[in-house]
Amino acid sequence: MDHPPDASLLAGIAGALRLLLQPGDFDASMQGALAEIGRAARVDRVYIFECNTPEGGAMVWSQKYEWTADGIEPQIDNPALQNMCFAEICPRWQAELETGLPVVGVVAELDEAERILLEPQGILSIAAVPIRSGGILAGMVGFDDCREAGNWMPQTIQLLEAAAGGFGGAMARKVADDALREAHAILQIQAEELREHRRVATSLIEEARQAEQRAAAASEAKSTFLAVMSHEMRTPLNGIIGFTDLILSESPPDPIASHAAAIQSSGRILLGLINEVLDFSRIESGNVELEPVVADIREAASSALAGLRRAAERKGLVVELIVEDSVPHQLRLDVTRYQQILLNLVGNAVKFTDRGAVCVLIAVTRLDSDTVTLHTAVSDDGIGIEPDALERIFEPFGQADVSVHRRYGGTGLGLAISRNLCRLMGGDITAASRPGRGSTFTFRLAAGICSADTAIVALPGRVIPALAAEYPLNILIVDDVPTNRQLLCRLLEKMGYSPAVATHGEEALELTAARAFDLVLMDILMPGIDGRETTQRLRQREAGKGRWLRIIGLSADATPENARRCLDSGMDGFLTKPIQIDDLAAAIRRSHAEINGVELRRTGAAG
């Protein structure tokens, strides 16, 4: 029996990851996710082992979760599968899992020690995929055939590795959630103590100092949690979104194309939710920096609405864009944030409208010779909003009714983020609605008027460009996660490059010493020496020889602090995961231009 990477397996992985990201009972979600992926992979048993290293001892493995098909004997209560030392029992397993490699095979063909472990459990063939969390081995997810020995195709193993990344992210999230709940419980106790202390007049100054310290600790805990959540959830999403982009770019036949599109859509929805939480946190802490550029507002609005029009058409809706003639073609504003607000409002309009149309009207009023107020109104024929709920919907996590969340989903942060962004950009947002008749959201922003010859910023596209002929570079990929390496290799190969690969920092140092590279795509979080330390060592080696190697940092931690630390370590740029094709292409073009500039200056100096 073979295990091909068919559409049902893709759908099963997507279903498993959706369960892992749901709030509620973590153990129940994990059990449901194992069942989803077990049935989709057509195996008889799926289980998760966690590993830990006691102080001063060797790494031990214990079975934590298990799903079995009907008629298969469970092993979850088998005492022989607790606190196992693979280094002694199955040293090959320990070595391969630690280096990120799966253990795959037919049991009858394995070594005697491995057969002794597996045969009493009725296992005929096995695939064990490592689970990594924060760049560290955290466990493994195993897939057993107990009725018929199956063959595992390489593409299937790659998909199971992506699923293992999701399990690792979920396990890390649980650890962070537990820590946050414990911190919250401690803060509640401390808050009660503070109220008691405040009744003592002689302790007012000391109480104020303690309260300030507790607030700082809470803020630090929240920042740490957001950074962990960003990294651990973006890492598996990088593989899911990236590989589905590659699958769809190769025009696969139905139903694979439709299933891949569903996985891609689910991945982008999850990424959007993560970005909303991070955006709200940055706005709340005052860490949002606007980046005004010159843009054609007509093109910006059309580009933003293109994807939403497809969703609207599936519901039988029309999305209409009207731009008044008085709107200048070239305006200076943060076009990315403008599109973010527009996408949020139009996305809500499509979500809450079952029939009719959604209309976007863009107009301006002039403030002076250099500045206008840009007005954008989004109207729909949807369910409308009760008058007493109109103001509440702009509050964080506020929605018009609890039933709205149950039916339509969402974080309840989108409108709060949009209002704060409008105010940062010198404007505001208002809403008017009639229940059952529709709503109109209007936001206004201050924008600068630019001359006709001012260069307009290029809006992002979705095509993988062929760059190698025009921008030839020798590229090295450094990443300890096999899924990430494969995704970057495939993207660069589609661009025409033949990248080299290093699986950790030490290997990157050896390769760059032996070969001449132009550009290094450097993962930040790796075991051993991480991306920042590797960069520092490369810069030390280059000292006095002229800086020639371009280094771009890659990280699922999208916080500004992480980007600054990377640049401070000597990197030339920073890209966040999931990697966007346009961002990667721009980094390649910029690196090529800067390398050629260095070479031209050297040639001139020599002459």
QUIHU-V862119 format. One record per helix or strand of 2 or more residues. SS is the DSSP state (H for helix, E for strand). FROM is the first residue (numbers start at 1). TO is the last residue. If there is no record, write none. Layout:
ss->SS from->FROM to->TO
ss->SS from->FROM to->TO
This chain:
ss->E from->2 to->3
ss->H from->7 to->21
ss->H from->26 to->41
ss->E from->45 to->53
ss->E from->59 to->68
ss->H from->79 to->81
ss->H from->86 to->89
ss->H from->91 to->98
ss->E from->103 to->106
ss->H from->107 to->109
ss->H from->112 to->121
ss->E from->125 to->133
ss->E from->136 to->145
ss->E from->151 to->152
ss->H from->154 to->198
ss->H from->201 to->249
ss->H from->256 to->285
ss->E from->293 to->295
ss->H from->297 to->314
ss->E from->318 to->323
ss->E from->331 to->333
ss->H from->335 to->351
ss->E from->357 to->366
ss->E from->371 to->380
ss->H from->387 to->389
ss->H from->392 to->394
ss->H from->402 to->408
ss->H from->414 to->424
ss->E from->428 to->434
ss->E from->438 to->449
ss->E from->475 to->478
ss->H from->482 to->494
ss->E from->500 to->502
ss->H from->505 to->514
ss->E from->519 to->523
ss->H from->531 to->542
ss->E from->550 to->555
ss->H from->560 to->568
ss->E from->573 to->576
ss->H from->581 to->606
